[in-house]
Amino acid sequence: MKCKPLGNRILVKRSEAESSKGGIFLPDSAQEKPRQGEVLAVGPGKLGKDGAIKPMELSVGDRVLFSNFAGTEVKGMDEEVLIMSEDDVLAVIE
């Protein structure tokens, strides 16, 4: 399924969780999900008060850091992704 974000939203693939170095098994409910990922798609931008579209600051391929509760998880695509507002992104990882 192909998904194109609207407005100032982005589509992010969450980074893989790191495994325990000590070999201890932790159930999914006990593991904190990574708060970083790769931007897969960006919307056209936010509509300003003057009617002009403000272009997105993020680009496809950017690695980003986002807050714990950012975005909405979307399942049923080729991979599990998040749709979130560009405002939910805290930083670009270089």
PDB file of N, CA, C and O in Angstrom:
ATOM      1  N   MET A   1       0.848  -1.165   0.000  1.00  0.00           N
ATOM      2  CA  MET A   1       0.000   0.000   0.000  1.00  0.00           C
ATOM      3  C   MET A   1       0.898   1.235   0.000  1.00  0.00           C
ATOM      4  O   MET A   1       1.897   1.277   0.718  1.00  0.00           O
ATOM      5  N   LYS A   2       0.550   2.227  -0.794  1.00  0.00           N
ATOM      6  CA  LYS A   2       1.318   3.464  -0.858  1.00  0.00           C
ATOM      7  C   LYS A   2       0.578   4.532  -0.054  1.00  0.00           C
ATOM      8  O   LYS A   2      -0.649   4.614  -0.107  1.00  0.00           O
ATOM      9  N   CYS A   3       1.316   5.338   0.680  1.00  0.00           N
ATOM     10  CA  CYS A   3       0.714   6.339   1.556  1.00  0.00           C
ATOM     11  C   CYS A   3       1.421   7.675   1.343  1.00  0.00           C
ATOM     12  O   CYS A   3       2.646   7.752   1.435  1.00  0.00           O
ATOM     13  N   LYS A   4       0.646   8.738   1.055  1.00  0.00           N
ATOM     14  CA  LYS A   4       1.217  10.074   0.882  1.00  0.00           C
ATOM     15  C   LYS A   4       0.637  10.981   1.964  1.00  0.00           C
ATOM     16  O   LYS A   4      -0.577  11.179   2.011  1.00  0.00           O
ATOM     17  N   PRO A   5       1.482  11.533   2.833  1.00  0.00           N
ATOM     18  CA  PRO A   5       1.003  12.405   3.906  1.00  0.00           C
ATOM     19  C   PRO A   5       0.408  13.706   3.358  1.00  0.00           C
ATOM     20  O   PRO A   5       0.816  14.192   2.303  1.00  0.00           O
ATOM     21  N   LEU A   6      -0.546  14.250   4.080  1.00  0.00           N
ATOM     22  CA  LEU A   6      -1.173  15.516   3.718  1.00  0.00           C
ATOM     23  C   LEU A   6      -0.654  16.630   4.621  1.00  0.00           C
ATOM     24  O   LEU A   6      -0.168  16.366   5.720  1.00  0.00           O
ATOM     25  N   GLY A   7      -0.759  17.873   4.158  1.00  0.00           N
ATOM     26  CA  GLY A   7      -0.379  19.033   4.966  1.00  0.00           C
ATOM     27  C   GLY A   7       1.066  18.970   5.418  1.00  0.00           C
ATOM     28  O   GLY A   7       1.969  18.688   4.631  1.00  0.00           O
ATOM     29  N   ASN A   8       1.272  19.242   6.717  1.00  0.00           N
ATOM     30  CA  ASN A   8       2.641  19.249   7.251  1.00  0.00           C
ATOM     31  C   ASN A   8       2.971  17.939   7.976  1.00  0.00           C
ATOM     32  O   ASN A   8       3.711  17.931   8.960  1.00  0.00           O
ATOM     33  N   ARG A   9       2.417  16.844   7.480  1.00  0.00           N
ATOM     34  CA  ARG A   9       2.684  15.539   8.090  1.00  0.00           C
ATOM     35  C   ARG A   9       3.797  14.806   7.344  1.00  0.00           C
ATOM     36  O   ARG A   9       4.060  15.051   6.167  1.00  0.00           O
ATOM     37  N   ILE A  10       4.440  13.894   8.083  1.00  0.00           N
ATOM     38  CA  ILE A  10       5.512  13.080   7.509  1.00  0.00           C
ATOM     39  C   ILE A  10       5.260  11.612   7.830  1.00  0.00           C
ATOM     40  O   ILE A  10       4.563  11.289   8.792  1.00  0.00           O
ATOM     41  N   LEU A  11       5.818  10.746   7.035  1.00  0.00           N
ATOM     42  CA  LEU A  11       5.747   9.302   7.236  1.00  0.00           C
ATOM     43  C   LEU A  11       7.134   8.848   7.679  1.00  0.00           C
ATOM     44  O   LEU A  11       8.117   9.085   6.977  1.00  0.00           O
ATOM     45  N   VAL A  12       7.222   8.195   8.844  1.00  0.00           N
ATOM     46  CA  VAL A  12       8.512   7.825   9.435  1.00  0.00           C
ATOM     47  C   VAL A  12       8.558   6.326   9.719  1.00  0.00           C
ATOM     48  O   VAL A  12       7.617   5.761  10.276  1.00  0.00           O
ATOM     49  N   LYS A  13       9.664   5.689   9.330  1.00  0.00           N
ATOM     50  CA  LYS A  13       9.919   4.297   9.705  1.00  0.00           C
ATOM     51  C   LYS A  13      10.782   4.328  10.954  1.00  0.00           C
ATOM     52  O   LYS A  13      11.898   4.849  10.942  1.00  0.00           O
ATOM     53  N   ARG A  14      10.253   3.762  12.029  1.00  0.00           N
ATOM     54  CA  ARG A  14      10.970   3.741  13.305  1.00  0.00           C
ATOM     55  C   ARG A  14      12.225   2.877  13.180  1.00  0.00           C
ATOM     56  O   ARG A  14      12.200   1.832  12.530  1.00  0.00           O
ATOM     57  N   SER A  15      13.326   3.316  13.805  1.00  0.00           N
ATOM     58  CA  SER A  15      14.572   2.537  13.821  1.00  0.00           C
ATOM     59  C   SER A  15      14.357   1.239  14.582  1.00  0.00           C
ATOM     60  O   SER A  15      13.460   1.141  15.420  1.00  0.00           O
ATOM     61  N   GLU A  16      15.185   0.247  14.287  1.00  0.00           N
ATOM     62  CA  GLU A  16      15.104  -1.042  14.976  1.00  0.00           C
ATOM     63  C   GLU A  16      15.534  -0.878  16.431  1.00  0.00           C
ATOM     64  O   GLU A  16      16.458  -0.121  16.731  1.00  0.00           O
ATOM     65  N   ALA A  17      14.862  -1.588  17.326  1.00  0.00           N
ATOM     66  CA  ALA A  17      15.219  -1.562  18.745  1.00  0.00           C
ATOM     67  C   ALA A  17      16.535  -2.298  18.946  1.00  0.00           C
ATOM     68  O   ALA A  17      16.811  -3.293  18.277  1.00  0.00           O
ATOM     69  N   GLU A  18      17.342  -1.799  19.876  1.00  0.00           N
ATOM     70  CA  GLU A  18      18.607  -2.461  20.190  1.00  0.00           C
ATOM     71  C   GLU A  18      18.335  -3.645  21.107  1.00  0.00           C
ATOM     72  O   GLU A  18      17.479  -3.566  21.989  1.00  0.00           O
ATOM     73  N   SER A  19      19.054  -4.732  20.905  1.00  0.00           N
ATOM     74  CA  SER A  19      18.866  -5.912  21.749  1.00  0.00           C
ATOM     75  C   SER A  19      19.709  -5.783  23.014  1.00  0.00           C
ATOM     76  O   SER A  19      20.680  -5.027  23.059  1.00  0.00           O
ATOM     77  N   SER A  20      19.326  -6.517  24.016  1.00  0.00           N
ATOM     78  CA  SER A  20      20.037  -6.512  25.291  1.00  0.00           C
ATOM     79  C   SER A  20      21.418  -7.128  25.118  1.00  0.00           C
ATOM     80  O   SER A  20      21.543  -8.197  24.520  1.00  0.00           O
ATOM     81  N   LYS A  21      22.451  -6.478  25.628  1.00  0.00           N
ATOM     82  CA  LYS A  21      23.818  -6.987  25.510  1.00  0.00           C
ATOM     83  C   LYS A  21      24.060  -8.173  26.436  1.00  0.00           C
ATOM     84  O   LYS A  21      24.926  -9.006  26.170  1.00  0.00           O
ATOM     85  N   GLY A  22      23.293  -8.250  27.526  1.00  0.00           N
ATOM     86  CA  GLY A  22      23.478  -9.330  28.491  1.00  0.00           C
ATOM     87  C   GLY A  22      22.705 -10.585  28.145  1.00  0.00           C
ATOM     88  O   GLY A  22      22.785 -11.578  28.868  1.00  0.00           O
ATOM     89  N   GLY A  23      21.955 -10.560  27.050  1.00  0.00           N
ATOM     90  CA  GLY A  23      21.197 -11.731  26.641  1.00  0.00           C
ATOM     91  C   GLY A  23      19.906 -11.921  27.412  1.00  0.00           C
ATOM     92  O   GLY A  23      19.299 -12.989  27.337  1.00  0.00           O
ATOM     93  N   ILE A  24      19.471 -10.910  28.153  1.00  0.00           N
ATOM     94  CA  ILE A  24      18.238 -11.014  28.929  1.00  0.00           C
ATOM     95  C   ILE A  24      17.055 -10.767  28.005  1.00  0.00           C
ATOM     96  O   ILE A  24      17.048  -9.802  27.241  1.00  0.00           O
ATOM     97  N   PHE A  25      16.052 -11.640  28.076  1.00  0.00           N
ATOM     98  CA  PHE A  25      14.853 -11.483  27.258  1.00  0.00           C
ATOM     99  C   PHE A  25      13.912 -10.488  27.921  1.00  0.00           C
ATOM    100  O   PHE A  25      13.569 -10.631  29.094  1.00  0.00           O
ATOM    101  N   LEU A  26      13.500  -9.482  27.164  1.00  0.00           N
ATOM    102  CA  LEU A  26      12.514  -8.520  27.642  1.00  0.00           C
ATOM    103  C   LEU A  26      11.298  -8.592  26.735  1.00  0.00           C
ATOM    104  O   LEU A  26      11.436  -8.483  25.517  1.00  0.00           O
ATOM    105  N   PRO A  27      10.098  -8.776  27.304  1.00  0.00           N
ATOM    106  CA  PRO A  27       8.905  -8.786  26.461  1.00  0.00           C
ATOM    107  C   PRO A  27       8.693  -7.414  25.826  1.00  0.00           C
ATOM    108  O   PRO A  27       9.174  -6.404  26.340  1.00  0.00           O
ATOM    109  N   ASP A  28       7.965  -7.383  24.697  1.00  0.00           N
ATOM    110  CA  ASP A  28       7.725  -6.124  23.984  1.00  0.00           C
ATOM    111  C   ASP A  28       7.132  -5.053  24.886  1.00  0.00           C
ATOM    112  O   ASP A  28       7.440  -3.870  24.733  1.00  0.00           O
ATOM    113  N   SER A  29       6.273  -5.464  25.837  1.00  0.00           N
ATOM    114  CA  SER A  29       5.625  -4.490  26.715  1.00  0.00           C
ATOM    115  C   SER A  29       6.625  -3.814  27.654  1.00  0.00           C
ATOM    116  O   SER A  29       6.358  -2.718  28.146  1.00  0.00           O
ATOM    117  N   ALA A  30       7.771  -4.450  27.909  1.00  0.00           N
ATOM    118  CA  ALA A  30       8.772  -3.886  28.818  1.00  0.00           C
ATOM    119  C   ALA A  30       9.829  -3.075  28.084  1.00  0.00           C
ATOM    120  O   ALA A  30      10.623  -2.373  28.710  1.00  0.00           O
ATOM    121  N   GLN A  31       9.842  -3.171  26.760  1.00  0.00           N
ATOM    122  CA  GLN A  31      10.853  -2.461  25.988  1.00  0.00           C
ATOM    123  C   GLN A  31      10.330  -1.100  25.551  1.00  0.00           C
ATOM    124  O   GLN A  31       9.185  -0.971  25.119  1.00  0.00           O
ATOM    125  N   GLU A  32      11.171  -0.102  25.668  1.00  0.00           N
ATOM    126  CA  GLU A  32      10.819   1.226  25.170  1.00  0.00           C
ATOM    127  C   GLU A  32      11.121   1.259  23.675  1.00  0.00           C
ATOM    128  O   GLU A  32      12.203   0.862  23.244  1.00  0.00           O
ATOM    129  N   LYS A  33      10.162   1.733  22.894  1.00  0.00           N
ATOM    130  CA  LYS A  33      10.363   1.795  21.447  1.00  0.00           C
ATOM    131  C   LYS A  33      11.337   2.920  21.116  1.00  0.00           C
ATOM    132  O   LYS A  33      11.343   3.956  21.781  1.00  0.00           O
ATOM    133  N   PRO A  34      12.152   2.719  20.097  1.00  0.00           N
ATOM    134  CA  PRO A  34      13.094   3.770  19.692  1.00  0.00           C
ATOM    135  C   PRO A  34      12.349   5.050  19.317  1.00  0.00           C
ATOM    136  O   PRO A  34      11.254   5.005  18.757  1.00  0.00           O
ATOM    137  N   ARG A  35      12.958   6.182  19.635  1.00  0.00           N
ATOM    138  CA  ARG A  35      12.350   7.475  19.330  1.00  0.00           C
ATOM    139  C   ARG A  35      13.060   8.149  18.171  1.00  0.00           C
ATOM    140  O   ARG A  35      13.129   9.375  18.096  1.00  0.00           O
ATOM    141  N   GLN A  36      13.578   7.347  17.283  1.00  0.00           N
ATOM    142  CA  GLN A  36      14.203   7.904  16.093  1.00  0.00           C
ATOM    143  C   GLN A  36      13.834   7.054  14.893  1.00  0.00           C
ATOM    144  O   GLN A  36      13.446   5.894  15.028  1.00  0.00           O
ATOM    145  N   GLY A  37      13.961   7.649  13.721  1.00  0.00           N
ATOM    146  CA  GLY A  37      13.609   6.911  12.521  1.00  0.00           C
ATOM    147  C   GLY A  37      13.999   7.674  11.272  1.00  0.00           C
ATOM    148  O   GLY A  37      14.641   8.723  11.331  1.00  0.00           O
ATOM    149  N   GLU A  38      13.589   7.113  10.129  1.00  0.00           N
ATOM    150  CA  GLU A  38      13.916   7.689   8.827  1.00  0.00           C
ATOM    151  C   GLU A  38      12.640   8.186   8.162  1.00  0.00           C
ATOM    152  O   GLU A  38      11.623   7.493   8.156  1.00  0.00           O
ATOM    153  N   VAL A  39      12.699   9.395   7.602  1.00  0.00           N
ATOM    154  CA  VAL A  39      11.555   9.974   6.904  1.00  0.00           C
ATOM    155  C   VAL A  39      11.399   9.266   5.560  1.00  0.00           C
ATOM    156  O   VAL A  39      12.321   9.249   4.744  1.00  0.00           O
ATOM    157  N   LEU A  40      10.206   8.674   5.338  1.00  0.00           N
ATOM    158  CA  LEU A  40       9.921   7.960   4.095  1.00  0.00           C
ATOM    159  C   LEU A  40       9.171   8.829   3.092  1.00  0.00           C
ATOM    160  O   LEU A  40       9.326   8.658   1.883  1.00  0.00           O
ATOM    161  N   ALA A  41       8.351   9.768   3.592  1.00  0.00           N
ATOM    162  CA  ALA A  41       7.566  10.641   2.712  1.00  0.00           C
ATOM    163  C   ALA A  41       7.207  11.909   3.471  1.00  0.00           C
ATOM    164  O   ALA A  41       7.094  11.891   4.697  1.00  0.00           O
ATOM    165  N   VAL A  42       7.028  13.001   2.752  1.00  0.00           N
ATOM    166  CA  VAL A  42       6.633  14.280   3.354  1.00  0.00           C
ATOM    167  C   VAL A  42       5.437  14.848   2.597  1.00  0.00           C
ATOM    168  O   VAL A  42       5.290  14.651   1.391  1.00  0.00           O
ATOM    169  N   GLY A  43       4.586  15.558   3.337  1.00  0.00           N
ATOM    170  CA  GLY A  43       3.456  16.241   2.721  1.00  0.00           C
ATOM    171  C   GLY A  43       3.921  17.513   2.027  1.00  0.00           C
ATOM    172  O   GLY A  43       5.106  17.847   2.068  1.00  0.00           O
ATOM    173  N   PRO A  44       2.987  18.229   1.385  1.00  0.00           N
ATOM    174  CA  PRO A  44       3.353  19.436   0.641  1.00  0.00           C
ATOM    175  C   PRO A  44       3.752  20.613   1.527  1.00  0.00           C
ATOM    176  O   PRO A  44       4.491  21.490   1.080  1.00  0.00           O
ATOM    177  N   GLY A  45       3.281  20.649   2.767  1.00  0.00           N
ATOM    178  CA  GLY A  45       3.598  21.750   3.667  1.00  0.00           C
ATOM    179  C   GLY A  45       2.353  22.293   4.331  1.00  0.00           C
ATOM    180  O   GLY A  45       1.235  21.874   4.031  1.00  0.00           O
ATOM    181  N   LYS A  46       2.562  23.231   5.239  1.00  0.00           N
ATOM    182  CA  LYS A  46       1.471  23.807   6.021  1.00  0.00           C
ATOM    183  C   LYS A  46       0.928  25.052   5.329  1.00  0.00           C
ATOM    184  O   LYS A  46       1.689  25.871   4.814  1.00  0.00           O
ATOM    185  N   LEU A  47      -0.385  25.181   5.325  1.00  0.00           N
ATOM    186  CA  LEU A  47      -1.031  26.339   4.730  1.00  0.00           C
ATOM    187  C   LEU A  47      -0.944  27.512   5.703  1.00  0.00           C
ATOM    188  O   LEU A  47      -1.423  27.422   6.833  1.00  0.00           O
ATOM    189  N   GLY A  48      -0.336  28.609   5.266  1.00  0.00           N
ATOM    190  CA  GLY A  48      -0.188  29.785   6.106  1.00  0.00           C
ATOM    191  C   GLY A  48      -1.442  30.642   6.123  1.00  0.00           C
ATOM    192  O   GLY A  48      -2.377  30.396   5.362  1.00  0.00           O
ATOM    193  N   LYS A  49      -1.464  31.644   6.986  1.00  0.00           N
ATOM    194  CA  LYS A  49      -2.616  32.546   7.100  1.00  0.00           C
ATOM    195  C   LYS A  49      -2.847  33.334   5.822  1.00  0.00           C
ATOM    196  O   LYS A  49      -3.975  33.731   5.529  1.00  0.00           O
ATOM    197  N   ASP A  50      -1.784  33.561   5.062  1.00  0.00           N
ATOM    198  CA  ASP A  50      -1.901  34.314   3.812  1.00  0.00           C
ATOM    199  C   ASP A  50      -2.332  33.431   2.639  1.00  0.00           C
ATOM    200  O   ASP A  50      -2.471  33.914   1.515  1.00  0.00           O
ATOM    201  N   GLY A  51      -2.544  32.138   2.901  1.00  0.00           N
ATOM    202  CA  GLY A  51      -2.982  31.216   1.859  1.00  0.00           C
ATOM    203  C   GLY A  51      -1.851  30.525   1.124  1.00  0.00           C
ATOM    204  O   GLY A  51      -2.094  29.644   0.298  1.00  0.00           O
ATOM    205  N   ALA A  52      -0.623  30.911   1.413  1.00  0.00           N
ATOM    206  CA  ALA A  52       0.534  30.289   0.759  1.00  0.00           C
ATOM    207  C   ALA A  52       0.966  29.052   1.548  1.00  0.00           C
ATOM    208  O   ALA A  52       0.828  29.006   2.771  1.00  0.00           O
ATOM    209  N   ILE A  53       1.482  28.067   0.848  1.00  0.00           N
ATOM    210  CA  ILE A  53       1.970  26.851   1.502  1.00  0.00           C
ATOM    211  C   ILE A  53       3.415  27.057   1.936  1.00  0.00           C
ATOM    212  O   ILE A  53       4.282  27.379   1.123  1.00  0.00           O
ATOM    213  N   LYS A  54       3.663  26.866   3.238  1.00  0.00           N
ATOM    214  CA  LYS A  54       5.023  26.952   3.786  1.00  0.00           C
ATOM    215  C   LYS A  54       5.701  25.608   3.530  1.00  0.00           C
ATOM    216  O   LYS A  54       5.229  24.587   4.030  1.00  0.00           O
ATOM    217  N   PRO A  55       6.792  25.578   2.765  1.00  0.00           N
ATOM    218  CA  PRO A  55       7.439  24.301   2.437  1.00  0.00           C
ATOM    219  C   PRO A  55       7.960  23.572   3.676  1.00  0.00           C
ATOM    220  O   PRO A  55       8.265  24.187   4.698  1.00  0.00           O
ATOM    221  N   MET A  56       8.052  22.263   3.560  1.00  0.00           N
ATOM    222  CA  MET A  56       8.534  21.424   4.655  1.00  0.00           C
ATOM    223  C   MET A  56      10.035  21.633   4.861  1.00  0.00           C
ATOM    224  O   MET A  56      10.777  21.860   3.906  1.00  0.00           O
ATOM    225  N   GLU A  57      10.471  21.552   6.124  1.00  0.00           N
ATOM    226  CA  GLU A  57      11.898  21.654   6.445  1.00  0.00           C
ATOM    227  C   GLU A  57      12.581  20.296   6.326  1.00  0.00           C
ATOM    228  O   GLU A  57      13.797  20.226   6.142  1.00  0.00           O
ATOM    229  N   LEU A  58      11.807  19.218   6.429  1.00  0.00           N
ATOM    230  CA  LEU A  58      12.359  17.866   6.360  1.00  0.00           C
ATOM    231  C   LEU A  58      12.272  17.321   4.945  1.00  0.00           C
ATOM    232  O   LEU A  58      11.433  17.745   4.150  1.00  0.00           O
ATOM    233  N   SER A  59      13.157  16.371   4.642  1.00  0.00           N
ATOM    234  CA  SER A  59      13.191  15.732   3.325  1.00  0.00           C
ATOM    235  C   SER A  59      13.191  14.221   3.495  1.00  0.00           C
ATOM    236  O   SER A  59      13.550  13.707   4.554  1.00  0.00           O
ATOM    237  N   VAL A  60      12.790  13.519   2.456  1.00  0.00           N
ATOM    238  CA  VAL A  60      12.846  12.060   2.454  1.00  0.00           C
ATOM    239  C   VAL A  60      14.298  11.635   2.686  1.00  0.00           C
ATOM    240  O   VAL A  60      15.219  12.167   2.066  1.00  0.00           O
ATOM    241  N   GLY A  61      14.485  10.675   3.583  1.00  0.00           N
ATOM    242  CA  GLY A  61      15.826  10.180   3.900  1.00  0.00           C
ATOM    243  C   GLY A  61      16.421  10.786   5.158  1.00  0.00           C
ATOM    244  O   GLY A  61      17.403  10.260   5.681  1.00  0.00           O
ATOM    245  N   ASP A  62      15.849  11.888   5.664  1.00  0.00           N
ATOM    246  CA  ASP A  62      16.351  12.487   6.906  1.00  0.00           C
ATOM    247  C   ASP A  62      16.167  11.511   8.060  1.00  0.00           C
ATOM    248  O   ASP A  62      15.146  10.828   8.144  1.00  0.00           O
ATOM    249  N   ARG A  63      17.166  11.444   8.959  1.00  0.00           N
ATOM    250  CA  ARG A  63      17.042  10.680  10.202  1.00  0.00           C
ATOM    251  C   ARG A  63      16.621  11.661  11.272  1.00  0.00           C
ATOM    252  O   ARG A  63      17.271  12.687  11.471  1.00  0.00           O
ATOM    253  N   VAL A  64      15.521  11.349  11.972  1.00  0.00           N
ATOM    254  CA  VAL A  64      14.937  12.293  12.912  1.00  0.00           C
ATOM    255  C   VAL A  64      14.764  11.683  14.297  1.00  0.00           C
ATOM    256  O   VAL A  64      14.673  10.466  14.459  1.00  0.00           O
ATOM    257  N   LEU A  65      14.723  12.566  15.285  1.00  0.00           N
ATOM    258  CA  LEU A  65      14.461  12.220  16.675  1.00  0.00           C
ATOM    259  C   LEU A  65      13.118  12.843  17.026  1.00  0.00           C
ATOM    260  O   LEU A  65      12.895  14.023  16.756  1.00  0.00           O
ATOM    261  N   PHE A  66      12.213  12.056  17.630  1.00  0.00           N
ATOM    262  CA  PHE A  66      10.877  12.569  17.938  1.00  0.00           C
ATOM    263  C   PHE A  66      10.483  12.211  19.363  1.00  0.00           C
ATOM    264  O   PHE A  66      11.120  11.366  19.990  1.00  0.00           O
ATOM    265  N   SER A  67       9.437  12.849  19.878  1.00  0.00           N
ATOM    266  CA  SER A  67       9.008  12.640  21.257  1.00  0.00           C
ATOM    267  C   SER A  67       8.344  11.270  21.431  1.00  0.00           C
ATOM    268  O   SER A  67       7.953  10.634  20.452  1.00  0.00           O
ATOM    269  N   ASN A  68       8.221  10.826  22.678  1.00  0.00           N
ATOM    270  CA  ASN A  68       7.676   9.500  23.001  1.00  0.00           C
ATOM    271  C   ASN A  68       6.300   9.235  22.409  1.00  0.00           C
ATOM    272  O   ASN A  68       6.043   8.142  21.905  1.00  0.00           O
ATOM    273  N   PHE A  69       5.429  10.210  22.464  1.00  0.00           N
ATOM    274  CA  PHE A  69       4.041   9.996  22.071  1.00  0.00           C
ATOM    275  C   PHE A  69       3.716  10.617  20.726  1.00  0.00           C
ATOM    276  O   PHE A  69       2.550  10.878  20.430  1.00  0.00           O
ATOM    277  N   ALA A  70       4.724  10.857  19.912  1.00  0.00           N
ATOM    278  CA  ALA A  70       4.520  11.487  18.607  1.00  0.00           C
ATOM    279  C   ALA A  70       3.913  10.501  17.620  1.00  0.00           C
ATOM    280  O   ALA A  70       4.262   9.321  17.601  1.00  0.00           O
ATOM    281  N   GLY A  71       3.017  10.998  16.820  1.00  0.00           N
ATOM    282  CA  GLY A  71       2.513  10.251  15.681  1.00  0.00           C
ATOM    283  C   GLY A  71       1.485   9.185  15.974  1.00  0.00           C
ATOM    284  O   GLY A  71       1.152   8.892  17.123  1.00  0.00           O
ATOM    285  N   THR A  72       0.998   8.617  14.889  1.00  0.00           N
ATOM    286  CA  THR A  72       0.023   7.535  14.910  1.00  0.00           C
ATOM    287  C   THR A  72       0.629   6.340  14.186  1.00  0.00           C
ATOM    288  O   THR A  72       1.073   6.457  13.044  1.00  0.00           O
ATOM    289  N   GLU A  73       0.647   5.187  14.859  1.00  0.00           N
ATOM    290  CA  GLU A  73       1.196   3.985  14.232  1.00  0.00           C
ATOM    291  C   GLU A  73       0.234   3.478  13.169  1.00  0.00           C
ATOM    292  O   GLU A  73      -0.974   3.402  13.394  1.00  0.00           O
ATOM    293  N   VAL A  74       0.780   3.134  12.013  1.00  0.00           N
ATOM    294  CA  VAL A  74      -0.018   2.608  10.909  1.00  0.00           C
ATOM    295  C   VAL A  74       0.511   1.223  10.570  1.00  0.00           C
ATOM    296  O   VAL A  74       1.681   1.063  10.223  1.00  0.00           O
ATOM    297  N   LYS A  75      -0.357   0.226  10.671  1.00  0.00           N
ATOM    298  CA  LYS A  75       0.010  -1.148  10.326  1.00  0.00           C
ATOM    299  C   LYS A  75      -0.748  -1.527   9.064  1.00  0.00           C
ATOM    300  O   LYS A  75      -1.704  -0.850   8.687  1.00  0.00           O
ATOM    301  N   GLY A  76      -0.331  -2.594   8.416  1.00  0.00           N
ATOM    302  CA  GLY A  76      -1.012  -3.049   7.221  1.00  0.00           C
ATOM    303  C   GLY A  76      -0.324  -2.608   5.944  1.00  0.00           C
ATOM    304  O   GLY A  76      -0.745  -2.982   4.850  1.00  0.00           O
ATOM    305  N   MET A  77       0.720  -1.825   6.071  1.00  0.00           N
ATOM    306  CA  MET A  77       1.527  -1.459   4.916  1.00  0.00           C
ATOM    307  C   MET A  77       2.659  -2.485   4.825  1.00  0.00           C
ATOM    308  O   MET A  77       2.658  -3.471   5.562  1.00  0.00           O
ATOM    309  N   ASP A  78       3.606  -2.266   3.946  1.00  0.00           N
ATOM    310  CA  ASP A  78       4.736  -3.189   3.820  1.00  0.00           C
ATOM    311  C   ASP A  78       5.521  -3.285   5.123  1.00  0.00           C
ATOM    312  O   ASP A  78       6.099  -4.326   5.435  1.00  0.00           O
ATOM    313  N   GLU A  79       5.534  -2.192   5.878  1.00  0.00           N
ATOM    314  CA  GLU A  79       6.232  -2.134   7.156  1.00  0.00           C
ATOM    315  C   GLU A  79       5.451  -1.229   8.093  1.00  0.00           C
ATOM    316  O   GLU A  79       4.646  -0.411   7.647  1.00  0.00           O
ATOM    317  N   GLU A  80       5.688  -1.375   9.403  1.00  0.00           N
ATOM    318  CA  GLU A  80       5.001  -0.532  10.378  1.00  0.00           C
ATOM    319  C   GLU A  80       5.628   0.859  10.356  1.00  0.00           C
ATOM    320  O   GLU A  80       6.846   0.997  10.472  1.00  0.00           O
ATOM    321  N   VAL A  81       4.800   1.882  10.208  1.00  0.00           N
ATOM    322  CA  VAL A  81       5.292   3.254  10.112  1.00  0.00           C
ATOM    323  C   VAL A  81       4.499   4.168  11.039  1.00  0.00           C
ATOM    324  O   VAL A  81       3.471   3.776  11.591  1.00  0.00           O
ATOM    325  N   LEU A  82       4.990   5.383  11.200  1.00  0.00           N
ATOM    326  CA  LEU A  82       4.310   6.418  11.971  1.00  0.00           C
ATOM    327  C   LEU A  82       3.964   7.573  11.041  1.00  0.00           C
ATOM    328  O   LEU A  82       4.758   7.942  10.176  1.00  0.00           O
ATOM    329  N   ILE A  83       2.777   8.139  11.223  1.00  0.00           N
ATOM    330  CA  ILE A  83       2.432   9.394  10.566  1.00  0.00           C
ATOM    331  C   ILE A  83       2.405  10.437  11.667  1.00  0.00           C
ATOM    332  O   ILE A  83       1.696  10.282  12.662  1.00  0.00           O
ATOM    333  N   MET A  84       3.176  11.499  11.489  1.00  0.00           N
ATOM    334  CA  MET A  84       3.241  12.543  12.513  1.00  0.00           C
ATOM    335  C   MET A  84       3.378  13.907  11.870  1.00  0.00           C
ATOM    336  O   MET A  84       3.727  14.031  10.696  1.00  0.00           O
ATOM    337  N   SER A  85       3.099  14.920  12.656  1.00  0.00           N
ATOM    338  CA  SER A  85       3.279  16.296  12.217  1.00  0.00           C
ATOM    339  C   SER A  85       4.769  16.625  12.220  1.00  0.00           C
ATOM    340  O   SER A  85       5.530  16.106  13.037  1.00  0.00           O
ATOM    341  N   GLU A  86       5.169  17.480  11.310  1.00  0.00           N
ATOM    342  CA  GLU A  86       6.566  17.921  11.284  1.00  0.00           C
ATOM    343  C   GLU A  86       6.929  18.585  12.613  1.00  0.00           C
ATOM    344  O   GLU A  86       8.091  18.565  13.019  1.00  0.00           O
ATOM    345  N   ASP A  87       5.943  19.171  13.290  1.00  0.00           N
ATOM    346  CA  ASP A  87       6.174  19.832  14.581  1.00  0.00           C
ATOM    347  C   ASP A  87       6.548  18.847  15.689  1.00  0.00           C
ATOM    348  O   ASP A  87       7.122  19.252  16.700  1.00  0.00           O
ATOM    349  N   ASP A  88       6.230  17.548  15.514  1.00  0.00           N
ATOM    350  CA  ASP A  88       6.569  16.534  16.513  1.00  0.00           C
ATOM    351  C   ASP A  88       8.040  16.137  16.473  1.00  0.00           C
ATOM    352  O   ASP A  88       8.529  15.481  17.392  1.00  0.00           O
ATOM    353  N   VAL A  89       8.742  16.525  15.425  1.00  0.00           N
ATOM    354  CA  VAL A  89      10.160  16.187  15.285  1.00  0.00           C
ATOM    355  C   VAL A  89      10.986  17.144  16.141  1.00  0.00           C
ATOM    356  O   VAL A  89      10.848  18.363  16.041  1.00  0.00           O
ATOM    357  N   LEU A  90      11.844  16.572  16.982  1.00  0.00           N
ATOM    358  CA  LEU A  90      12.675  17.370  17.883  1.00  0.00           C
ATOM    359  C   LEU A  90      13.995  17.776  17.246  1.00  0.00           C
ATOM    360  O   LEU A  90      14.510  18.861  17.516  1.00  0.00           O
ATOM    361  N   ALA A  91      14.550  16.900  16.392  1.00  0.00           N
ATOM    362  CA  ALA A  91      15.852  17.186  15.789  1.00  0.00           C
ATOM    363  C   ALA A  91      16.088  16.294  14.581  1.00  0.00           C
ATOM    364  O   ALA A  91      15.477  15.235  14.440  1.00  0.00           O
ATOM    365  N   VAL A  92      16.988  16.744  13.714  1.00  0.00           N
ATOM    366  CA  VAL A  92      17.474  15.936  12.601  1.00  0.00           C
ATOM    367  C   VAL A  92      18.832  15.390  13.025  1.00  0.00           C
ATOM    368  O   VAL A  92      19.691  16.143  13.485  1.00  0.00           O
ATOM    369  N   ILE A  93      19.027  14.085  12.870  1.00  0.00           N
ATOM    370  CA  ILE A  93      20.283  13.440  13.247  1.00  0.00           C
ATOM    371  C   ILE A  93      21.214  13.468  12.044  1.00  0.00           C
ATOM    372  O   ILE A  93      20.875  12.968  10.971  1.00  0.00           O
ATOM    373  N   GLU A  94      22.389  14.059  12.232  1.00  0.00           N
ATOM    374  CA  GLU A  94      23.357  14.160  11.125  1.00  0.00           C
ATOM    375  C   GLU A  94      24.488  13.182  11.292  1.00  0.00           C
ATOM    376  O   GLU A  94      25.389  13.132  10.455  1.00  0.00           O
TER     377      GLU A  94
END
